[in-house]
Amino acid sequence: MSQDLHDFVTPSCELLGLGEPTHQEPAFGWVRNRLFARLVDRGFRSIALETDRVAALAVDAYVREGVGTLDAAMGEGFSHGFGEHEANRELVAWMREFNRNRPAGERLACHGFDIPTENYSAPSPRRYLEHARDHLRIDLDIAGPAGEDERWSRAEAVLDPAQSPGATAEATRLRCLADDLLVRLHARAAESIDASSLAAWQEARTRLTAGIGLLRYHAQSAVLGLDPSTRLSGLLGIRDALMAQNLLDIRDLEARRGPTLVFSHNQHLRRSPSAWSQGELDCGWSGAGRIVGALLGERYAFVAGSLGRSAAIGLAEPAPDTYEAALQRRGSVWELTGAVLPAGSRTRTDTTPRQGYFPLDREVLDGAAALLHIADGAAATVAAAGSKAAAGPKAAAGSAVTAADAATGG
């Protein structure tokens, strides 16, 4: 049995993906905290979470500089309701305490790597583009072609391609303006940084990139004539492609400071193609892990998450001939093990869509460096949350689109 990621990750790893098979079992967050604290001792200086990258700027400002309060960071800095998770609160509080009185270069950073979408909507790109415009101090009308924010953010804009503004003449105009802003931002980088700071320039680029990503997502939402599986696969693929770009940008920022831990759903981090099916839907796409894995090679490593039983999501003990059952018999509350499944076992079939749990199979482990198995969610939460190595103050919680978002955590 091992509870140390360094037993499985090579020294060349710069981006370490730690996956969970469902967002609804709290134990994965608590175990993540414990593992991250150990990785910090080994030189890791940043973590990237599956939350809106722009929103997470507030978390990073609190963690690194003490800007605002813990309550504000949790309330403003997380999307998808993840700010309500107690394990995330403990993580942010611990990182702030770790950074207190440390030199800036040695402080831990907290990033988000998701795009600014929620389960039912994607916002207007207006305010993201306007931030970059204001940083550059140029006169440019963005509100005019953008129109009312509600025309973008309403659920119908994503759920019904006929009602999406993503293919309108105004959206095309905005994409041209955004592209021009990005060029100007780089062309005037020296002057902008002299007038403000490198951090302000980087924030402007982050926000502008998010706005451009939203325009691409809305454009995909507006494609007509696709069957439901193809349409949903396109939206999931766009989201993960943008998540991958965010991870690469984060690594550019963190390259000189140390490796980065990434925590997200297995579907986003796996090296193999991602897949999801329910009823008549059968979707496939390239997740962020597959994309960055192809680009970074051995500098990216993926650890898949697996769950035996969970009172939190109503997941019973797995059937004796399943992969999870074979791992259960090892007797540990939670452990890291090699990414090898016993021959003769099968994928479990006792799960329901509302649990958001993707059972273990051989495909998710294709290319994985290791497997994190939690035998019992409640027991693992007690063990990890109470550990002195765990992060937190205790140491120093009706459409195809929405169905898939719920399955992969939003």
Secondary structure as GFF3:
##gff-version 3
##sequence-region A 1 410
A	DSSP	three_ten_helix	5	7	.	.	.	ID=ss1
A	DSSP	beta_strand	15	20	.	.	.	ID=ss2
A	DSSP	alpha_helix	27	41	.	.	.	ID=ss3
A	DSSP	beta_strand	46	52	.	.	.	ID=ss4
A	DSSP	alpha_helix	56	65	.	.	.	ID=ss5
A	DSSP	alpha_helix	70	76	.	.	.	ID=ss6
A	DSSP	three_ten_helix	82	84	.	.	.	ID=ss7
A	DSSP	alpha_helix	86	99	.	.	.	ID=ss8
A	DSSP	three_ten_helix	104	106	.	.	.	ID=ss9
A	DSSP	beta_strand	109	114	.	.	.	ID=ss10
A	DSSP	alpha_helix	126	136	.	.	.	ID=ss11
A	DSSP	alpha_helix	143	146	.	.	.	ID=ss12
A	DSSP	alpha_helix	150	153	.	.	.	ID=ss13
A	DSSP	alpha_helix	156	159	.	.	.	ID=ss14
A	DSSP	three_ten_helix	161	163	.	.	.	ID=ss15
A	DSSP	alpha_helix	169	187	.	.	.	ID=ss16
A	DSSP	alpha_helix	189	195	.	.	.	ID=ss17
A	DSSP	alpha_helix	198	221	.	.	.	ID=ss18
A	DSSP	alpha_helix	228	254	.	.	.	ID=ss19
A	DSSP	beta_strand	260	265	.	.	.	ID=ss20
A	DSSP	alpha_helix	266	269	.	.	.	ID=ss21
A	DSSP	beta_strand	274	278	.	.	.	ID=ss22
A	DSSP	beta_strand	281	285	.	.	.	ID=ss23
A	DSSP	alpha_helix	288	296	.	.	.	ID=ss24
A	DSSP	three_ten_helix	297	299	.	.	.	ID=ss25
A	DSSP	beta_strand	300	309	.	.	.	ID=ss26
A	DSSP	alpha_helix	323	328	.	.	.	ID=ss27
A	DSSP	beta_strand	334	337	.	.	.	ID=ss28
A	DSSP	three_ten_helix	353	355	.	.	.	ID=ss29
A	DSSP	beta_strand	370	376	.	.	.	ID=ss30
A	DSSP	alpha_helix	377	385	.	.	.	ID=ss31
A	DSSP	alpha_helix	400	407	.	.	.	ID=ss32
###
